[in-house]
Amino acid sequence: MHTEGVARSVQIGTDLQTSRLALALAQQWSPNAWCSAGIHPTGCQDLPEDAAQEMASQFEQLFLANRKMTVAIGETGLDYFHLTRRRKKEQMQTQRIFFEAQAALAQRLDLPLIIHTRDAAGDTIAQIKEFGIKRAVIHCFSEDLAFAQKLMEWSDEIYFSFSGIVTYPKALSVQNTAKQLPLNRILVETDAPFLVPQARKDTCKTNEPAFTRHVMDFLKTLRTESADLIEQTVWNNSNAFFGFRVLH
């Protein structure tokens, strides 16, 4: 990360175990690493619906004990790509209940949400509005510009984070969105260990935080602003979203 000029990272939790591991990594690499805690929609869809509040309570305890290191709830959200054929309705409902519980926790703790959405664009927008979510990032953005525009109309504190997907030659819709969004609404990420940027696909199978540099550099090829302004603005966006003290 230091070699590539990536100064800060947030380790993302996708269930209770990985949230604790993310916290351990953040503590190990402090003061330039933090973590989130949450349960991914595919990780909760087969759990009992009444487990959502208990899970939220466990996350709340983790946050309250580690407020300096834990900076967001999630990732949470909706994922209809991985539904089981005969249990789709039940799994969709369970995902919704866990999403709502984590959204309520974020509001209670005054923290932003990291939202995952896959094959669920319409429901994601509807539930963001229903749950009153105003401060969030759509992580690993894979939707289109119209999706982003609807959320920008809803809140001026919703950001859109681009991963290695934006560097792929066939990801034209994602590239178009990255090109046209207001610069002050953009973040970059890796979604490590997945989605290695195109520039490293031939040499690496596992993504890592340092590869954010490739996402950033590709973003610069899409935008009309100067490279320095793009990098500085995305840096500012990231600090503002996660509530980090600004370092220049």
C-alpha positions as CSV (number, residue, x, y, z in Angstrom):
1,M,0.0,0.0,0.0
2,H,2.7,2.5,0.9
3,T,4.6,1.7,-2.3
4,E,1.5,2.4,-4.4
5,G,0.6,5.6,-2.4
6,V,-2.5,4.0,-0.8
7,A,-2.4,5.6,2.6
8,R,-5.5,4.3,4.4
9,S,-7.7,1.2,4.2
10,V,-11.0,0.0,5.7
11,Q,-11.3,-3.8,6.2
12,I,-14.9,-4.9,5.6
13,G,-16.8,-7.4,7.7
14,T,-19.3,-9.7,6.0
15,D,-20.5,-11.7,9.1
16,L,-19.6,-11.6,12.8
17,Q,-16.5,-13.7,12.4
18,T,-15.0,-11.7,9.6
19,S,-16.0,-8.5,11.3
20,R,-13.9,-9.5,14.3
21,L,-11.0,-10.4,11.9
22,A,-11.4,-7.1,10.2
23,L,-11.1,-5.4,13.6
24,A,-8.0,-7.4,14.4
25,L,-6.4,-6.3,11.1
26,A,-7.4,-2.7,11.7
27,Q,-5.8,-2.8,15.2
28,Q,-2.7,-4.4,13.8
29,W,-2.2,-1.7,11.1
30,S,-3.4,1.3,13.2
31,P,-3.4,4.2,12.8
32,N,-3.9,3.9,9.0
33,A,-6.5,1.1,9.0
34,W,-10.1,0.8,10.2
35,C,-12.9,-1.7,9.9
36,S,-16.6,-2.1,9.4
37,A,-18.9,-4.7,10.8
38,G,-22.0,-6.3,9.2
39,I,-23.5,-9.3,7.6
40,H,-23.6,-9.8,3.9
41,P,-27.1,-10.6,2.4
42,T,-25.9,-14.0,1.2
43,G,-24.6,-14.7,4.7
44,C,-27.9,-14.1,6.4
45,Q,-30.5,-15.3,3.9
46,D,-30.7,-18.8,5.4
47,L,-30.7,-17.6,9.0
48,P,-33.9,-17.4,11.1
49,E,-35.6,-14.0,10.7
50,D,-35.7,-13.4,14.4
51,A,-31.9,-13.7,14.5
52,A,-31.6,-10.2,12.9
53,Q,-32.0,-8.3,16.1
54,E,-29.6,-10.5,18.0
55,M,-27.0,-10.2,15.3
56,A,-27.4,-6.4,15.3
57,S,-27.0,-6.4,19.1
58,Q,-23.7,-8.3,18.8
59,F,-22.5,-5.8,16.2
60,E,-23.5,-3.0,18.4
61,Q,-21.4,-4.4,21.3
62,L,-18.4,-4.7,19.0
63,F,-18.8,-1.1,17.9
64,L,-19.3,0.3,21.3
65,A,-16.2,-1.4,22.5
66,N,-14.1,-0.3,19.6
67,R,-15.5,3.1,18.5
68,K,-12.1,4.5,17.3
69,M,-11.5,1.5,14.9
70,T,-15.1,0.8,13.6
71,V,-16.3,3.3,11.1
72,A,-19.2,1.8,9.2
73,I,-22.0,-0.8,9.3
74,G,-21.9,-3.4,6.6
75,E,-21.6,-4.7,4.2
76,T,-25.3,-5.2,4.1
77,G,-27.9,-5.0,1.4
78,L,-29.6,-7.2,-1.1
79,D,-28.2,-9.9,-3.4
80,Y,-30.7,-11.8,-5.6
81,F,-28.0,-13.4,-7.8
82,H,-27.3,-16.1,-5.2
83,L,-30.8,-17.0,-4.2
84,T,-31.8,-20.7,-4.0
85,R,-34.3,-21.6,-6.6
86,R,-37.0,-23.0,-4.3
87,R,-36.4,-20.6,-1.5
88,K,-36.2,-17.2,-3.3
89,K,-39.1,-15.5,-1.6
90,E,-38.1,-16.6,1.9
91,Q,-34.5,-15.6,1.3
92,M,-35.4,-12.2,-0.2
93,Q,-37.6,-11.5,2.9
94,T,-34.8,-12.6,5.3
95,Q,-32.2,-10.4,3.5
96,R,-34.6,-7.4,3.8
97,I,-35.1,-8.0,7.5
98,F,-31.3,-8.1,8.2
99,F,-30.8,-5.1,5.9
100,E,-33.4,-3.1,7.9
101,A,-31.9,-4.2,11.3
102,Q,-28.4,-3.0,10.2
103,A,-29.8,0.3,8.8
104,A,-31.5,1.0,12.1
105,L,-28.2,0.2,13.9
106,A,-26.3,2.6,11.7
107,Q,-28.8,5.4,12.5
108,R,-28.6,4.6,16.2
109,L,-24.8,4.7,16.2
110,D,-24.6,7.6,13.7
111,L,-22.5,5.6,11.3
112,P,-22.6,5.2,7.5
113,L,-23.8,2.0,5.7
114,I,-21.8,0.0,3.2
115,I,-24.4,-1.3,0.8
116,H,-24.1,-4.3,-1.4
117,T,-26.6,-4.7,-4.3
118,R,-26.6,-7.4,-7.0
119,D,-29.6,-8.1,-9.3
120,A,-31.7,-6.1,-6.9
121,A,-31.5,-2.5,-8.1
122,G,-35.2,-1.6,-7.8
123,D,-35.6,-3.2,-4.3
124,T,-32.4,-1.6,-3.1
125,I,-33.6,1.9,-4.0
126,A,-37.0,1.2,-2.5
127,Q,-35.6,-0.1,0.8
128,I,-33.1,2.7,1.1
129,K,-36.0,5.1,1.0
130,E,-38.3,2.9,3.2
131,F,-35.6,2.6,5.9
132,G,-34.7,6.3,5.7
133,I,-31.1,5.6,4.8
134,K,-29.4,8.9,4.0
135,R,-25.7,8.2,4.6
136,A,-24.3,5.3,2.6
137,V,-22.0,4.0,-0.1
138,I,-23.0,1.7,-2.9
139,H,-19.9,-0.4,-2.8
140,C,-18.4,-2.3,-5.8
141,F,-20.7,-0.3,-8.1
142,S,-22.1,-2.5,-10.9
143,E,-25.3,-0.7,-11.8
144,D,-26.0,2.1,-14.3
145,L,-26.2,5.9,-14.2
146,A,-29.9,6.0,-13.8
147,F,-29.6,3.9,-10.6
148,A,-27.1,6.4,-9.2
149,Q,-29.2,9.4,-10.2
150,K,-32.2,8.1,-8.3
151,L,-30.2,7.8,-5.2
152,M,-28.5,11.2,-5.6
153,E,-32.0,12.7,-5.8
154,W,-32.8,11.0,-2.5
155,S,-29.7,12.0,-0.5
156,D,-26.6,14.1,-1.0
157,E,-24.7,11.8,1.4
158,I,-24.8,8.7,-0.8
159,Y,-21.6,7.8,-2.5
160,F,-20.6,5.3,-5.2
161,S,-17.5,3.2,-4.9
162,F,-15.8,1.8,-7.9
163,S,-13.8,-1.5,-7.8
164,G,-11.7,-3.4,-10.3
165,I,-14.9,-3.9,-12.4
166,V,-14.6,-0.4,-13.8
167,T,-11.3,-1.4,-15.4
168,Y,-12.8,-4.3,-17.4
169,P,-13.2,-3.7,-21.1
170,K,-16.8,-4.9,-21.2
171,A,-17.9,-2.9,-18.2
172,L,-19.2,0.0,-20.3
173,S,-22.2,1.0,-18.2
174,V,-20.1,1.1,-15.1
175,Q,-17.4,3.2,-16.9
176,N,-20.1,5.5,-18.2
177,T,-21.4,6.1,-14.7
178,A,-17.9,6.7,-13.3
179,K,-17.4,9.2,-16.1
180,Q,-20.6,11.2,-15.5
181,L,-21.1,11.1,-11.8
182,P,-20.2,14.3,-9.9
183,L,-16.6,13.8,-8.8
184,N,-17.6,14.6,-5.2
185,R,-19.7,11.5,-5.0
186,I,-17.0,8.9,-6.0
187,L,-14.9,6.5,-3.9
188,V,-12.6,3.8,-5.0
189,E,-12.0,0.3,-3.6
190,T,-10.8,-3.2,-4.3
191,D,-13.5,-5.6,-3.0
192,A,-10.4,-7.7,-2.2
193,P,-9.8,-10.6,-2.5
194,F,-12.0,-10.5,-5.6
195,L,-12.1,-8.5,-8.8
196,V,-8.5,-8.0,-9.5
197,P,-8.1,-4.8,-11.7
198,Q,-7.4,-5.5,-15.4
199,A,-3.8,-4.3,-15.2
200,R,-3.0,-7.1,-12.7
201,K,-5.1,-9.9,-14.0
202,D,-2.3,-11.7,-15.8
203,T,0.0,-11.7,-12.7
204,C,-2.4,-11.9,-9.7
205,K,-5.4,-14.0,-8.8
206,T,-6.0,-12.4,-5.4
207,N,-6.9,-8.7,-5.1
208,E,-5.4,-6.6,-2.3
209,P,-5.7,-3.0,-0.9
210,A,-2.6,-1.8,-2.8
211,F,-4.5,-2.4,-6.1
212,T,-6.8,0.5,-5.4
213,R,-4.0,2.4,-7.2
214,H,-5.0,0.7,-10.5
215,V,-8.7,1.6,-10.0
216,M,-7.7,5.2,-9.3
217,D,-5.4,5.5,-12.3
218,F,-8.1,4.1,-14.6
219,L,-10.7,6.5,-13.2
220,K,-8.3,9.3,-14.3
221,T,-8.5,8.0,-17.9
222,L,-12.3,8.3,-17.8
223,R,-12.7,11.8,-16.3
224,T,-12.0,15.2,-17.8
225,E,-10.6,16.8,-14.6
226,S,-6.9,16.9,-13.9
227,A,-5.4,13.8,-12.4
228,D,-4.4,15.7,-9.2
229,L,-7.9,17.0,-8.7
230,I,-9.4,13.6,-9.2
231,E,-7.1,12.0,-6.6
232,Q,-7.5,14.8,-4.1
233,T,-11.3,14.9,-4.4
234,V,-11.7,11.1,-4.0
235,W,-9.3,11.3,-1.0
236,N,-11.5,14.0,0.5
237,N,-14.7,12.1,-0.2
238,S,-13.3,9.0,1.6
239,N,-12.2,11.0,4.6
240,A,-15.6,12.7,4.8
241,F,-17.6,9.5,4.4
242,F,-15.8,7.5,7.0
243,G,-15.2,10.5,9.3
244,F,-11.5,10.4,9.2
245,R,-9.2,13.2,10.3
246,V,-7.9,14.8,7.1
247,L,-4.2,14.4,6.3
248,H,-2.8,16.2,3.2
